[in-house]
């Protein structure tokens, strides 16, 4: 099984044998990979019944828990790494979730789409309407993505909260890196993968 | 010619085993001799690594699947989940289901004849705990040649036994499936049990538990106990949709005693039916076992510490409208397992049926149980 491109990048940042919490783990692809290849004991949180079933069938530890409710049941510093892929923008309180990630884990790894990507800017600039694309297919009233941000916004939040950005990888929607998006990430990068800590 | 469905275990015959070595109990007494009645479905494989123990809840028994005769109207109590190709697949697993000690379905209990007196034990039958049951089940496992269970599965009081197995015999259980249960009862839960016990013990026919000597049973008390229990097993929604405020006749009678609402009639029927088939002392004993269950008490109330030694992977499931064993209670267990860094999965199943949901074929529940059980590795 080949791993989704962003997960392939993330797994390289996770130490073998570590303790990992995956917020919004989907079908548990990352945790399965980490378990099978890196002896990682992990847990995923998920609310989609179908995805939870898939996790169960694959022997992935999955907990039915809504990230928008408190994560108070997880103790401080109880995990090495807390991962959240493509969910930050769907949280009611993204800042609280980010804080919680770094309370629970030593490190956090996040991915989210960049709303300042040139295509979004072009769409909004020329049409004067909220961007809709194949990558972000929802209209404004039914999108789960209620808190879009840009790379700059995110990094500003990190600075305000004294969160260190350890790594940042800017990629396109197929998670390929290009020299262009490295040059001008906030304009040309579509998805960022951040590794953060306190 | 078989008259049973292809996914039924078909005709089953209860078996029994007599144990002569005394069983030391938590109360300080020892019980000997005693008998356990049980059923098995499927075949124990050569590696003896495919055995699954089913633990029953308050009013359950050994007859979990299949039929005792072609004429039997209803199959065993968990037939929805046990059988060839079902969630607990008897093509893969050797399933063992017993009637717990103290029960009234064939295992030694208060209504059994005491070898010392030649009369029914009655009030003199020792009070049992979940831990005592687990020890008695371990002895049964020895008899059956099961060194380690692939899984111990139970709902409600049965889930407590599954959890106790993981704690008491960590090396003898690979998977613990704890459904609609709690690591201990709440005050409210104990209160409901106390109402049930009061109903029984204040029945004039109770005779301090020795009703057998008087040739009577405290039917009224047992009926009341079941009625109050039954209310707590259902949700407000399920009672509402099942009965609403439906009346048995066209209009109100304006009297104080007649059965007017459908829900009254239903409860009375349930209570009456139950009081004809269940032993009052067993009911008292089962509710006490529920109340006493608190494995963390031995570790200063620290459940995570209590679970530190367990090796089993655990699946915890709860049901949204279950208020007798609410999802929050299951989550206490999940959080302790997390804190102890144990392998655990948790599902909160959307279901309208309250606590009773754990006995019902709710698609998502069955699918999850099936998915979990099917990936348990066993030798072929």
Interface residues (C-beta under 8 A of the other chain):
Chain A: X19 X41 X43 X49 X52 X53 X55 X56 X57 X58 X59 X60 X61 X62 X63 X64 X65 X73 X74 X75 X78
Chain B: X313 X315 X331 X334 X335 X338 X339 X341 X343 X344 X345 X346 X347 X348 X350 X364 X367 X368 X371 X372 X374 X375
